[in-house]
Amino acid sequence: MNADYSTDIKFIKGVGEVRAKLFKKLEIETLYDLVHFYPRSYLDFTQCTSVSKLQVGQTACVRAILGCDVSEHIIRKNMVIYKTMAADETGIFYITIFNNKYLAQALKTGEEYFFMGKVILENGHLAMSSPLIEPYSELTAMKPVYSQTASLRSKTIEKVVSNGLLALRESREEDPIPDSVRKKYKLCHESYALNAIHFPKSQQDIEIAKNRLIFEELFLLQCGLLSMRQGKSEKTEMLLEKDFTKNFVASLPFTLTSAQQRTIDECVSDMKKCVPMNRLVQGDVGSGKTVVAAALIHSMVKNGYQCAMMAPTELLARQHCETLSKLLGNEIKTVLLTGAVTASVKNKIKNLLKSGEADVVVGTHALITEDVEFSSLGLVVTDEQHRFGVRQRGSLSEKGKSPHVLVMSATPIPRTLSLIIYGDLDISVIDELPRGRQKISTYAVDSSYKPRIYSFIKKHLDKGLQAYIVCPLVEEGENELTAAAKYAEELSENEFSGYNVGLLHGKMKPKDKKQVMEDFVSGKISLLVSTTVIEVGIDVPNAVLMVIENADMFGLSQLHQLRGRVGRGTEKSYCVLISDTKGETAKKRMDIMCKNNDGFLIADEDLRLRGPGDFFGSKQHGLPNLRIADLISDMVTLKNTQQAAKEIFKKDSSLSLSENKGLRKAVKRLFDKTASTILN
């Protein structure tokens, strides 16, 4: 058949309309998806044991000849067993097959097979019960095993993959890796790699194929990110002509840390260049990122430009708006635009932005709707960027003429992951906390300590201080509202019956959330029971105690974020992690939290323990999934692919040379479903 990578899976031999729907459940929609759906493991028939060396209890593979015809024995209704024997030059062993007439009839006396199974002793003879049986062939020396569904078995996938590879041989798909790169890094051709990864003849075949495919995956990702950066590197007339940050810093009632000042200097340096700034500012919880953003916003407004800051939640947007208003003063007009504001207020704000009367707008994704227009947008700031995705990062920027872009994240991201998620950005790290920030003492206990914990909370509430309790993660079938409301009700009626207990969860109406937070900030609520909606954005200096139930069910970085809600005032602060899980890994994770307050170190441990797949969901960061590469074990390859991509783009920034034709096509295909416009 005439096929290429874009060919619909239903047209591959052995698929059709019905089976195509089953393949789509495995996210296999095209020939490309099919041949890049790699085996999860292999059955290795190359390590065979002779019959004379078989040991009872071991799982072994024997290459032997079927010695006699298969006999059928009906034991009872719905139970038929088939018996036979096989032999090699060293001895014989017996085989029993249960209820598999098709397999029994397919076996031929005198033919050679692989038998793989557990060795047992049956009537004093060596035997295997229902072993895996494959006809002997050099091609089946190693058999692929695929992730499967109830209706789509590994064997079926294997046959379809074989047909897909055959169809691909007849196509004219160019190798995505240019010859110069492939030769420099000693990589095999793509066609060899795909055949070897699915149908290897040896372990060496697998290693050669994996080496090539891991490199290719990371290389295409790096090239895609460079293409995105290339599109943002066009010259612009918009420059920061005069730096007003010294005036701004002088007006602050506190002194900046050296890390904050360094970060501001790096950003100002970017903003004075002839290309737009694209910089990520990473800072641990409470490191003062908002002040850095305010300094840059102040300078941009003084230079005659508008600024926009986008946050992932209503709560965080509102807090940023209040903070910026205080830092920037009355002479700079700052407005708030979220989905919760009334239609009349929205229209008023939109008119102020379009006319240029509003200098700064803070909002949620409401900022990227089509009817929001700016007079002269010069700086875009996004907070907790990984919660938006690549597409949304560009949507707000498109409302100006190549504005500067500042991305802020309080989620410490391991350096390895930053290279992937923020590969199109320069990175600044605020690795210093402001003076006076409290170190939060953290303890991990089991639920038997609850009476003592409640007493500890009351002791602090009686002093006029406040506390959080993050309620247990919602169990399957139970919604967030039910879990949080039930927990808050139990506490207010029992252990904390004399105290004002508040409730906060994601299903509440924005105005109700706002009221609860205002009551907590003002002190009307002394104990706030919440879901993880408080993970980002709430700053209450009087809150000194954070208790997290079922702490083992959270990622370390998320625990660190939650813990960062306390320790924002002058009082000593605490975090108590409650976990009844006895596993060794869970214990290690809790120990890491108790011994460390460094978010970046915790993030590295989180990546090591959980792996990159769980650190951010792919839908959050908006980049293509990694099918075969691993950011921990493949770090050397990641660095090599970065270097290779930079060398390619130095010579051919648009990937228009004929030698890069396959690369250009592959990068565009990889990013088509997930990223904004690339390589047009």
Phi, psi and omega in degrees: 000155178271101186231157170218184185301331183277354182302130179299140183303331184294341181270357178281137181307130178094002182252272183085178186300311185293309183292333178301324179295325178291320179295325181294336175293337176264013181062034176251106183243339182228173176299324178300312179301321183296307185285346175257015172267091191280150176301145177275339176196183180222147168266116188265105179269003182279338181261074184271149178248138176288154183303322183295340182257006178293140178236137180301132178100339181276154171264122188225162174244128181237133173260114188211167180259135178294124190268341181204168179295154180280131178256144183256137179226115177274113182276311177199182179300134180067019177220105177237133175244151180237134183237146175199184176218160180221160184211150166240192185289352184253349181164183181238158171213161187254151185231133174240131179241130182258125170048041178227078183298322181300313180294316182300319182287336182282339183285134183240130178300135179089350178274154182261136183224162165265132175242121180234123180179182181276133182277129178234171175251122184230114183053038177082003181243150174292139183207165171231138179254120182049056178286163170284129183236125179230137176301140180293132174195147176299332181287338180254022179299325173229124186253127181289146175238122184253154169296134188229170173246174182299329184258357184225100187276161182302321183295322178294315179300318180303314181295318181292321177299318178301317178294323179295317179295324178295317179295325182292327179298331182272352181273178180240043179289126178283150177294127181296333181266118180303149182306320183298320179289317182299319181288320181299319183259013175053057182251146178282169177293156180299317183299319178296316183298315182294319177293321183287328181288328180271320184228066181287153174261347181202169177297328179297321176304316181297315182296318179297316181294315181297319179303316180291313187289326176294315178301312182301315183299312181289325179296314179296322178296315179296320179295321178297317180293322176295324178296320178296317179294322181302320181292339181261003185257012178290148182295146180226152178282341186282112180233155172276092186292321181230135182266117181255012186294329179297320177298316181296311182300322181295334182277350183284144179277010180216169181261135177292151172284162179297328179292320177295315180296319179298317181295318177300315180300318179297318180292316180299319178301317177298316187286348177270353181276171183275005176237151183296143174290139170224092188229138173262128173252110179261129177211141180298166179308125177080016183277351176094038180292324183296325178295320177300313179299319181298321179299317181289319178299317180303313180295318182295318180296318179296337177270004174095014181247157174270159179228149178229138176237126181248129179239156186283341182228157177301316181300313183292320179298315180298317180294317178299319181298316179295317180296313181296321180301318179292317183289324186272337178084176186287336184288342176253120184276116181247130182235161181245131178227109177226172180293343186275341183288152183294160182301320182292320178293319178302312182299320180297314181295317179299321178293320179296322180289318182293323182278343181091004180289330176268128182274320186226135174237135175243135181194184177262203179297352175301337180293335186264008175292154188300328186276004175270116181236150180243154175282315181201078182286119184247338182215130176245125178244127174242137182252144183050054189304324185297346179277351181261312185101162187297318183300313184291333178301322182276335186299318181288321180298328182293350179278356176233175177268090181051060180289161172291148181235127175239124179250129179246141176217127175266002176268104180300124183248129177306146182307320181298321182283327177301323181299329181270305187292321182243037183296343180264012182235151167281154186236131170243141180240124174268096188256034183213134179269147178301153178301142177091348177293132185278141169283131185268118178285127185241136181228142177246124182222168174264176188292349177293343180274359186306315179304318179292322179296314179299321178296320180296319178297312181301320180303319181283322179297323180294340177273000182091007178270176184231164184214156173248147163233117175273116186289165184304151174301145182295133177279163182300132179089351181248129182275164185302318182298311182300312183297311183292315182296317180297318182294315180297320180296316180299317181293317183290332181273339184244266188300328184239044184293340180262006187241159176275107181257126179254164181229133178222126177210165188292342183272357181288153175292146181309318182293327178288321176300314182300317181296317179299315181293322177298320179292326179287317180297321181283345179097359178296324174259127181261332179233119181254117174268127188215159167271191183286008176300340179272006183304321177232147163098353182253125182239102180234096184302335182279350179276121187238358185222126178239120177246127182240116179280152179048046187299333182293345182273357179257154171289155181300318181296324178290321176300319180295321177297315179297316179301328182291354176288341177250176181078022183259001178241205183264347182280150176300135184239156185223153172228129180242121180259121180257123180209132178257003180287131184261357184299153183295319180296317179299319179296318179299318182295317179294323178297319179301316180295321182289328186266346187231139172245001181274110184299327182287322176294318178298319179297320177299317179293321179298317178296318181294320184278323185261338183085159185292334183299329183261352185294311171227138172292146182298330180291337179282309186275350169073017179250161180301146177291148172272123183271329188224336181282154177230124187292342180273304185282340184254029183297321180297316178296321179302315179294320178297320181291326176299315180295317180296319180295318180297321180295320179297312185289336177295323181272328188214080187294337180258002182053044184261348179292150183300326181292342180254015183299313180295322180295313180302314182296319182292319180296315180297318180296318183296321185265355185306317186275343191241331189246172177287177185311130184217137177053051177282000000 
